[in-house]
Amino acid sequence: MAHQPYEELTERLSKEFAAVHPVSTVTRCVTAAQHGAEDIIGSTDLELVEKIARRHLRVLAIAVTERSQRIVS
């Protein structure tokens, strides 16, 4: 199955970021990372896709935290 590694990556990141992001957000980040890596480097190496997706998810987590802090303040 060609997509198996990305499905496993999505599952792993979904568990890691479960407190912050729904699975749909993680899936979109993994997909965007795949497309970005392909467009820029011409490769969808799993390790590279994971690094890109993880960074996207961390930045989004910061944005969610900042937004919720503004709402509380």
C-alpha positions in Angstrom: 0.0 0.0 0.0 1.6 3.3 -1.2 0.1 5.6 1.4 0.7 3.4 4.5 3.7 5.3 5.8 1.8 8.6 5.6 -1.2 7.0 7.3 1.0 5.8 10.1 2.6 9.3 10.3 -0.8 10.9 10.5 -1.8 8.5 13.3 1.4 9.2 15.3 1.1 12.9 15.0 -2.6 12.8 15.8 -1.8 11.1 19.1 1.0 13.5 19.8 -1.1 16.6 19.1 -4.5 15.3 20.3 -4.8 17.9 23.1 -4.5 20.7 20.5 -5.6 19.6 17.0 -8.3 17.4 15.6 -7.3 14.6 13.3 -8.5 16.6 10.3 -5.9 19.3 11.0 -3.1 16.8 11.3 -4.2 15.1 8.1 -4.2 18.5 6.3 -0.7 19.3 7.6 0.7 16.0 6.5 -0.9 16.4 3.1 0.4 19.9 2.8 3.9 18.8 3.9 3.9 16.1 1.2 2.9 18.5 -1.5 5.4 21.1 -0.3 8.3 18.7 -0.2 7.4 17.4 -3.7 7.1 20.9 -5.1 10.3 22.3 -3.6 12.6 19.3 -3.5 11.0 16.9 -5.8 10.8 14.2 -3.1 8.3 13.1 -0.5 10.8 11.4 1.8 8.9 10.4 4.9 11.4 11.9 7.4 11.2 15.3 5.6 7.4 15.2 5.4 7.3 14.5 9.2 9.6 17.4 10.0 7.5 19.8 7.9 4.2 18.6 9.2 5.4 18.7 12.9 6.6 22.3 12.4 3.2 23.3 10.9 1.4 21.7 13.8 3.6 23.4 16.4 3.1 26.8 14.8 -0.7 26.2 14.7 -0.6 25.1 18.3 1.1 28.4 19.2 -1.6 30.3 17.3 -4.4 28.4 19.1 -2.8 29.2 22.4 -2.4 32.9 21.7 -6.0 33.1 20.4 -7.4 31.5 23.4 -5.3 33.8 25.7 -6.7 36.8 23.9 -10.3 35.6 24.4 -9.7 35.0 28.1 -8.0 38.4 28.7 
